[in-house]
Amino acid sequence: MSVELVYREASKAPLAVDAREVKGLAEMVLAEEGIDRPCELSLSVVDDAEMAELNSELRGVDAPTDVLSIELERPDEDPQATHPCMLGDLVLDPAFIARQAKDFETTPADETRLLVIHGMLHLLGYDHGDPGDSARMGAVQQRLVERATEGRVEPFTLDAHTGEPRP
């Protein structure tokens, strides 16, 4: 299994991890899920204004957020397919992520790792808004985040803004 990463940077704030690491995290998620099919992933790095616009358009929330996942195709939809799967787009806002990392007392790099994993799981069909899927997604995410951050990030701390458990 391999991931071809298409990278678009439209933010003055740099992403805290490089494209090679994002690709490695995406491949780790796919391996964990037993996906062998080659995949293409688009990564867009945007500023607060573009993220707020996308968040409003896609989710009806007129504010920036840390990550958005825009699913195109799931790799298991066509088991006979030989062409690469077009997973979709992960959209990350590094300025938002850096602020959030301070709230969660972690580093922007580790917060980015968590969000890439979280976003990839959404691209694979996980939905933490669904009670049955939430526990399953949480368990997979926790294993992967602990591996990617060498145990530095606790994926289920409370969100500093809402008081709700962190996704």
Secondary structure by P-SEA (a helix, b strand, c coil): ccccccccccccccccccaaaaaaaaaaaaaaacccccbbbbbbbbcaaaaaaaaaacccccccccbbbbbccccccccccccccccbbbbbbaaaaaaaaaaacccaaaaaaaaaaaaaaaaaccccccccaaaaaaaaaaaaaaaaacccccccccccccccccc
